[in-house]
C-alpha cells in the first residue's frame, strides 16, 4: 500500500473537479502574471536630490565642464558664492 496519493489520482474519477481545479490554477497564474507586469511597467525613480541653500547647479556644471587650475576656495566661491552681475 502506498502512503502518497498523487494529484492525478484524485482527478481520475472526477473530470468536473479537474476542470474546476485547472480553472482556479489558470486564474491564479493570470493574476500573478498581471501583478508582475504591473510591477515591471512602473519605473523606479530616484528621489530628487536635496541641495544646500544657495547652490546653483548651472554654475556647478559649468565649472565641472571647464575645469581650471583653481584652488579649493576659488572653486567654492565660484560655485557657492553670490552670483555676479
ChimeraX attribute file (.defattr): number of C-alpha atoms within 10 A of each C-alpha:
attribute: neighborCount
match mode: 1-to-1
recipient: residues
	/A:1	3
	/A:2	4
	/A:3	5
	/A:4	6
	/A:5	8
	/A:6	8
	/A:7	9
	/A:8	9
	/A:9	9
	/A:10	12
	/A:11	14
	/A:12	10
	/A:13	10
	/A:14	10
	/A:15	11
	/A:16	10
	/A:17	13
	/A:18	16
	/A:19	12
	/A:20	11
	/A:21	13
	/A:22	12
	/A:23	12
	/A:24	12
	/A:25	12
	/A:26	12
	/A:27	12
	/A:28	12
	/A:29	12
	/A:30	12
	/A:31	12
	/A:32	12
	/A:33	12
	/A:34	12
	/A:35	12
	/A:36	11
	/A:37	11
	/A:38	11
	/A:39	11
	/A:40	10
	/A:41	9
	/A:42	8
	/A:43	8
	/A:44	8
	/A:45	6
	/A:46	6
	/A:47	6
	/A:48	6
	/A:49	6
	/A:50	6
	/A:51	9
	/A:52	8
	/A:53	7
	/A:54	11
	/A:55	13
	/A:56	16
	/A:57	12
	/A:58	10
	/A:59	14
	/A:60	15
	/A:61	12
	/A:62	11
	/A:63	14
	/A:64	12
	/A:65	9
	/A:66	7
	/A:67	10
	/A:68	9
	/A:69	7
	/A:70	10
	/A:71	8
	/A:72	9
	/A:73	9
	/A:74	12
	/A:75	17
	/A:76	12
	/A:77	11
	/A:78	17
	/A:79	21
	/A:80	17
	/A:81	13
	/A:82	11
	/A:83	11
	/A:84	5
	/A:85	3
